[in-house]
Amino acid sequence: MKINEAIMYQTSVKEIGQDALDFSEIKMAIFFGDSAPDALRSSCYLIDVYPVNGLIEPGMSLVIDDEDYRITAVGHEVQRNLVNLGHMAVSFTGKQQAELAGTLYVTDTEIPEMKTGSTIMIKA
């Protein structure tokens, strides 16, 4: 890691819901902590809930298994949901304006293939 890269958040995928990959058609991945409601659990990548060290802002990086995705927009509920629930939807559409309150938008690309143990980080 470069000295100027501050890790704001770090966790890993503990479990993958059986329907989580269905959202790849709309270029979205949904992360949730253990408190995921039963109705949503099968659609999520389940993660441990950890504190966020600072404010998540556009221009930072979402890193999934050493692949960097530039954050382009941050919904106004992302920070609170991530801290309290481990919940964050990630849209790989590159949109510059957050359309959904709980969604983090990153570079327009295909969703990376994630597995149990995949690391998720947000870097300043």
N, C-alpha and C positions, 0 to 999 in steps of 0.2 A: 504494500500500500504506500502511495506517495504521502509525504508528510502533510501536504495541504488538504488531504481528503479526510474529513471527519465522518465517522460512522454515526449516523443519526438514529438508526434502527437496525436491528439484526434479529432474525429468527430462522427457523427451518420448517420445512413441510413435514408434518408428523403422519398425515394420512391424506389420501386423495379420495374424495367422494366419487361414487360410481358414475355420476352424471357431470362431473366437473369439466370434462373435455367437450361437452355439448356447447359450452359457451365460446369455444374457439371459433365457431362459425361467425360470431359477431365480434371477434377479436377481443374477448374479455376473459379475465381470470378472477375468480372470487376467493378471497382469503378470509378465514374466520377462525377465532379461537375456540376453545372447548365449549363455550356457551352458545355455539351455533344452534339455532332452533332446529328441531327435528325436520321440519318442512324444508329447510335450506341445506342441511348437512350434506346431503348426497350431491349437491351442486358445488361444493367448496373444496379448496385446498385447506386443510386444517393445520393451524400453526399454534405455537405457544405465544402468549401475550406478554410483551415486554414494554417498558417505558420508551417513549420517543424523546431523544435528546435534542430538543430544539424544534423550530417551526419548519415544516416541509413546504418547500416553495418550488415553482418552476425553475428550471435550469440545473437542479440537482439531478442525481442519478439513482435510478432503481437498478439494483444489481441482482440478477438471478443466476446462480451458479457461474459467477465470473463474467457474465455477459452484461454489459452496460446498456441501459435504456434511458435516454434523457427524458426527464419529467417536463411535460409541456403545459400542463394545467393541473390544478388541485381543487377538488370540490371542497366546499366550506365545512363539511362534516368529516372529512378524511382523518384529520388529526385526532379529533375526539373519539371517533369510532375505533381507530387503531389502538389508541391508549386504553380505552375502556373494554373493548370487545375483541381486539385482534382482528377487526373487520375492515377490509378494504377491497373494493373492486378496482381492478386495473384494466384500463382500456388501452389497447395497443393501436390506436387510431391516429395519434399525433395531433388531436384537436387542441387548439390554442385557448379555447374557452371551456370551462367545466360545465357540462350540461346536466350532470347528475351530482348531487351533493356529496355522496359517499364514494365518489370515483376519482382515482388518480389516473391522469392521462399521460401516456409516454409515446415515444417515437413510433411512427406508423411502421409496423412490422408484424410478422407472424408471431403468435404466442410461442414462447420457448417450451420445449418438452420438459416438464418437471416430474420429479419422482420423489418418493419418500426420502427425506434427507437433503433435498435441494435447499440451498441457502438463499435467503431473501434479505437484502440490505438496502437501506437508503443512505446515500452519501451526499454530503454537502459539496 
